């Protein structure tokens, strides 16, 4: 009976495909709220794939907000920058990387459960197309300054439009 169980367990392990996202890493992660009392925030980082297979991040999860999504900025036909969910996720090629940066691809937190506090640690989990997941920690850095030179108005597609240079506008246009 023990021998049968051992053979069955070994067969099950051999039939399980290797997870394609072995070697996935998150570098230089940080998060910030759009504004001090804002109900939204974002996380930015470099997704690194040191593995031999491509990784496809299909979603993000976190307990810090009511909704956590993969987002990007797009310019509409009127030249207005808008945030949109990236339903197809982010592709990280084998031996490559994909940057999540302000004004580009990022993790979006909507409906924050509490305001972000400087140096707090957020837990985020990425889901992958192969069924695997990667949990990591993201420090809050409310003081990180954006790049200069981005001063046009934008709309986030969440009912928020900003034409000033508050923290929210700066976060959205740091390319």
N, C-alpha and C positions, 0 to 999 in steps of 0.2 A: 504494500500500500504506500509506504514512504517512497519507494522507488518510482511508482506511478506518478505521485504528486511532484516529485523532483523533475521528472521528464516533462510533465505537463507544464510546470512553471518555466522550465528552460525553453520549451517550444513557444510559449507565450512571449517570452522576452525576445526571442529571435524573430518573431513575426512583427514586433513593434518597430515601425520605421524610425530611423535616427532622426532626431529633431534637426530641422534645417538651420535653426538659429543658434547653434553652438558657436561661441566666439563673439556674441553680441555684447557690446559695452556702451555705457553712457558716460561721456566726458563733459566737463565744464558746465554742469547743470546748475541753473539758478531759476528762481521764480520771483515774480513781483506782481503786486496788485496794480490794476490800471490807475487807481488813485487811492489815497489813504482809506477812504470809506467806501470804495467801489465794491459792487457785488460781483466783479469779474477780475480775473487775473490770468497770467500766462506763465508757462515754463519754457525755457530755452536751453539748448544743449547741442552737443554733437553726438550723433548716433554712429558708432563705429562697429564695423563687422570684420573681425579678424579671422572669421571662419572661412570654410571652403565653399559654402553655399550661400546664395542670396537670402536675405531676410526681408520679409514683408510685414511691417507693423500695420495691423488692421484696426487697432483701437487703443484707447487709454482709459484707465480707471483710477479714481482717487476718492477718498472719503472727505476731502476738504471742500467739495462743492456738490451741489445737486446734480450737475452734469459736467462731465469731463470729455472733451472731444479733441480730435486732431483737426487743426485749422490751418488756413493759409490766407494770405492777402491777394486779392486780384484787383486789377484796375478795370472799372466798367467803361462803357462807351462814352461816358461824360468825363472820364479822367479821375473819377472819385475812387479812392481805395476802399475796398470792402472786405470784411472777413467772411470766410465761408468754411464750412466743414469740409474736410477732405474724406469723403466716404470710402474712397479706394485705399486710403492709408498712404504710408511712406515706404518706398523701396530703398533698401540699403544693400548695395551689391557686395558680393564676396570680395574681401580685401579692400573695401571702400568705406565711405562715410556719407552721411546726409546731415546737413546743418539745420537745426531748428533755431531761428533767429527772429528778433523783433522786426516786423515788417515783412516777414516771410512765413514759412511753415513754423508751427508752434503747437504746444499743448494748451488748450483753452479751458479755463475753469469758470463755469457760469453758475451763479447762485451760491457764492461762497458761504459756507456755514459759519465762519467767523472771519474777521479782518486778518489779513496776513500781518505777522509781526516779524520785524527784522531778526534774522538768524534762526527763525523757526525751521524745523525740518518737516517737509511734506513727503508722504509716501505716495508713489505713483507706480502703476503697473501697466506695462505695454502688453497687448495681446498680439500674437502673430498668426499668420495664415496657416502655419503648420500645427496649430493647436497649442503651442508652447506660450509661455509668458515670461516676462522679465520684470521683477520688482526692484525699484531703486529709490534712493532718497534724493530729495531736491532741497537745498537750502534756500531760504527766502533772502533776497538781497534787494531791499527797497531803494538803495542808494546807487545802484549801478546806473551809470549815465549812458544815454544813447549816443550814436554818432550824430554829428551836426549836419545841417543842410537839408533837413526834411521839414518843410513848413507849409505843406498844402493841406487843405481840409480833407476829411475822410469820413466815411460812414461805415459802421461795423456790421451792418445787416442785422443787428440785434435791437434796433430802435434807438441807437445812440449815434449821434453825429457830433463831431467835434471839429472846430476850426481853430482852436487855440493851441498853445504849447504846454498844456498840462501834462502830467505824467502819462495819462492815457494816450494822448497823441504822440508823445515821444516813443512810447513803447511800440506803437503800431508802425512807425516809420523808420526804425533803425535797421537799415539793410546791411 
